[in-house]
Amino acid sequence: VFAGFCVVQNCILQGLSKQGIAMRNTIIGISLKILLNLLLTANVKLNIFGSVISTLFCFIVIFTLNLYSISKYKSYFNTFISSVYKPLIAAILCGCTAFITVLFGDSSFFTVLAILLAAIVYFTVLILISIIIWAMGFIPKIQNAFSGKEKKEKAQKK
């Protein structure tokens, strides 16, 4: 998943004429992958799974650096939060709910119950996050109303 996002992000950076930044972020991620590969595959308990872990961390680092770079040059960050982080947080809580529900029993009843509860949690969390973000948008407006900034700005425009 992160590899796919990284490809799209690199294309966005190239479209912004920031190819060097995309290359730098990729080199940093690959360097981390090589270092983690050497350290983690040498661990007897991890063995070949160390390579999987290092690859995951490589793409997470590239993804994060690219995201920072894109948000620095474009107002892409708010769109990304609403389109990726909200569903990601909801999905994590959804999975935790299903996992905890199945711990109570191993029958089909608990499986169906886990699916239903997980779906309810997913949509509830999405709605709650949207409400919180919406409410946070009013905080600066409320602060401006109490400080009189809006009246001063309107007076200056006239």
Order of alpha helices (4+ residues) and beta strands (2+ residues): alpha-alpha-alpha-alpha-alpha-alpha-alpha
